Amino acid sequence: MISKKNNMLSLKMLCEIANVSRSGYYNWVASKENRNLKEEQDRKDFEIILIAYNYKGYNKGARGIYMRLLHMDPPIIMNVKKIRRLMKKYNLFCPIRQANPYRRMAKALKTNNVADNLLNREFKMHGPRNILLTDITYLPYNGTRCYLSTILDAYTKEILSYVLSESLEVDFVLETVNQLIDNHGISLTTETLVHSDQGCHYTSYCFIQILKDKKLRQSMSRKGNCWDNAPQESFFGHMKDEIDISKCKTFNEVKTIIDDWIYYYNHERYQWDLAKLSPCEYYEYITTGIYPLKVGISKKPSS
């Protein structure tokens, strides 16, 4: 109104209508250049956030963006609160995992081959390569489904081995163990514990025998209690949230997506609780004591 040529109202009256003080109005007018500079800086910072958000094509939350910025060359330090503010300002949202209202209640076969629960949810108390979690999940696509077997290090959250199969035959679970030994056998000991649910694959004589042959200990969750294998269940949940296989027509197309995402997860999907590192970086950090980032140096965790 003040800027209009035909304005007949006084500044005092307009300020009273708007419920602002005259000094506040003059201060707002005088700070226009500063507001423009701040808006320009916000846009520049948001462009950087977008680069981190879109990295590898997987959506990330504020903390994921923060950790991706730390891994850039050169590293960029941006406050998490600022990242959240700019995401809200420019309507950038990361899909939020919805809580599953149903606990996973898989029925185990009644057999005498059920192992004791030696783990008791002590996922991070025994250091790397000592507690290994394994499970199977199904992946629906093109009117059918395939099955993914994984072995995860509970301490570093790294996927040590995985096999994607078109059938539920026990062979692909055994292949996951063989792949584990081939790739990481040198870092395993006779104290290494392989923990699973009471599914028929893990109570089978073949699976029990292969663990004995490899000199690995076996542990099983209590029947129908998914919390006894929570980190592995969480991994599957995050994976299904971030990949999209709905357009896949063949098994090989699904395998390509799974291979790409698990590599990304192990090497470039940084986790806040892992000193802002990826699982593979975290394992190197705790075994060598050398923190890979140039900023935000963290004290070596006790293993």
N, C-alpha and C positions, 0 to 999 in steps of 0.2 A: 504493500500500500504506500509506503514512504516513497518508493521509487516512481510511482505513477505521477504524471504531470497534473492530473485533475484531482489529486487527493485533497480533500478538505478537512481531514481529521488530523488532530495534533498528535505528536509523538507520545505525549503523556497519556492521552486517551487510548491510543493503540496499545501501549504497554499495559495499561490497566485491564483492557479487554483480554490480552494474551496472558495476563497474570505474571508478567516479568517486570523487573526493575529497569529503569532507563540505563543505569550503569551496566547492568547485565547485557542489555541490547547493544550498547556501544562496544562492550568487550567482545561480543560475538562478531560484530562487524570488523573490528580490528584484527581478530584472529582468523579471518578467512584464508589468508595465505598459508598459515600454519596448518589449518585443516586440510587444505588442498595438498600440501606436502605430505601430511600423514596418510591421506588417502592414496597418494601415488606410491608411497613406501609400502603400504599394505598390499597394493596390487602386485608390486614386485616380489614381496615375500610370498604372496599366495601363488605366484607362478612357480616359485621354487618348491613350494609344498606340493603343487600338482605334479611336478616332475617325480618327486619321491612317491606320491600316492599312486601314480600310474606305472611305476617301475615293475617290469616283468608282467604287467597286465593284471596283477592281483591287488585288490583293494586293501587299504590299510587304515587303521585307526590312528589317533593322534600320537600314541606312543610308538607305533610302527613307523610312522613318518619321521618322528624324532630320531629313531635309531638308524633309519635309512640315510638321513642327512649326515649323521656322524660317520657313516661309511663312504660318503662321497669324497671325491678327490678334487680340490681340498675339502676337508670336513667342514660342515656348517653346523653351528650351534644355534638352535632356536628353542626358546622356552616352550614347554608342552602347553602351558596355558595360552600362550600366544597362538600356537598352532590350532588349538581348539577354538579360540576366538575367531580366527580367520576362516576356519572351516564353517563355523556357524554363520559368519557374516556373508560368505559367498555360497552358502547352501551346498557345501560338500559333505556328504555323509558316507560313513562306512556301514555296510550291513551288519546288524547286531545279531549274534547268535541267540536264538530263542531257546529257552529252557525246555527240555523234554519233559512232559508231564508224567511219562511212564518210565520206570526203571527197567533196565534190560533184564528180563527174566527168562533167560534161555534154559531149557530143561536139559540137564545132563543125563547121560545114560546111566542106569543103575549098574555099577560095575565095581569090582574090588580094586580097580586100578587107579582110583582117585588118590592123588598125593596130598600130603598135609600142607596147610597154609604156613609155610616157613617165612614168608615175607612179612605178613602182618602190617601191611601198608608202610613199611619203612623204606620208602622209595629213594630217599636221598641221604641215607645215613651211612652208606658203605662205599662211597666213591664210585668212579667211572668203571664201566665194564664188569661190575659185580652183580647188579640187579638188572636183568633183562626181562622185558615184558613182551608178550606175544598174543596175537589175537587175529581173527578173521572178520572182514566186513564184506558186504555185498554191494555192488555198484550197478544199478539198473540203467539200461540204455537200449534204445531201438526195440522195445518189446521183449527184451531178454535181460540177462544179468551176467556179470562176471564176479570173481571173488579175489580179494586182496589179502594176502597173509604178510604180516610185518613182524619184525623184532626190533624193539625200541630200548635204548639205554635209558633207564629211569633217572639217572643222575644228570646226563648231558642232554636228554630228550632227542638224541640223534637216532635216526632210522639206520640200523646197522645192516639189515638185509630185508628184502621184500620180493614177493613173487605174485604176479597177477595170473590167474587161471580162469579158463572157461568152464571148469567143472569143480565140484567139491570133493573130488577124490583126495585121499590123504597124501598122495605123492607130492602135491605142491607145498604142503606144510613141511614135509621132510626136506624138500629142496630149499626151503627158507633157512633151515638149520645148516644144511651143507654149505649154502652161500655164506652164512655167518662165519663158519669155520674157515672157509677159503679166504675171506676178506679180513677177518679180525681175530683169527685163532691165536695169533701171537700175543694178543692183549688179554686173553681169557685165562682163568685159573680154575683149579678144582673147587674153588669156593664160589665160582660164578653160578648164580641162581637164575633159572629160566621159569618165569611165572606166567600162568595162563588161567583161563576159566576151566570148567569141567566139561567142555565140549568133547564130542566123540573123537575128534582128531587127536586131542591131547591125552585122552585116556586109552588110546589104541596102543597095542603092543609095539607096533613099529616106531611110534614116536618115543615111547619110554625107552626102547632099546637104543635108539640113535643117540639119546642124551647120555645114556650109560656108556656107550662106545666113545663118545666125545668127552667123557668125564666131566659132565655138567650136572648140577643138582636140579631137581624139579620141585616146583611148588605150584599149588592151585588155589584159586579163590574159593571162598565158601559158596555153596550152591545158591545161585540167584542173586549174588551180591556184586553188582558192577563196580562198587566203590573200591573193592580190593584190587582192581586193575585200572584205577581212574586215569592215570596219565596216558595209557594206551587208548582208552575210550575217548579221551579229550582230543588226542591226535586225529582220530577218525572224524570226530565232529568238526574240527577246524578244516580238515581237508575237504569234506563234503560241502562246507560253506563256501570255499574259495574256488573250487573247480566247477566246470560246467561241461558235462558229458551228454547233455540232453540231445545234442545235434549229431552225436556220433552214430555212424551206421555200422561200423565194424569193430571187432575186438582190437585190432592194431591201432585204430584211431584212439580208443580209450587208453591203450598202453602208452601211446605217445604222450598223452596229457598227464597220465600218472607219473611217467618217468620225468617229465619236465617239472612237475610240481614237487616231487620228492627231492629232486636235486635242488630246486629253489628253497625248499624247507630246510634242508640240511646245511646249505651254504649261504643263503641270502635272506632267510626269513628270521629276523632278529627277535630275540625274546627278552623282555624286561628283566625277568628273574635270572637270566643267564648273563648278567653283567652287560646287558645290551648287545650281546653277540649272537651269532647263529650257533646252532648245536655243534657244528664242526669247529668253528672258531673257539667256542668255549672249551672243547676237549683239548685243543692245542694249548689254550691258555692255562688250564689247570695242570697240564702235564709238563709244560715248559716254563711257566711263570712269566711269560712275555705277553703283555697286553697288546693286542694288534692295533688298537685305535690310537691316533695321535692326540686325541682329546678325551676327557672324561676318564682318565686312568683309574682303574679300580684295584683295590687290594686283592691279591690272590686268595680265592676261597679255600677253606680247609676241606680236604677230601677224606 
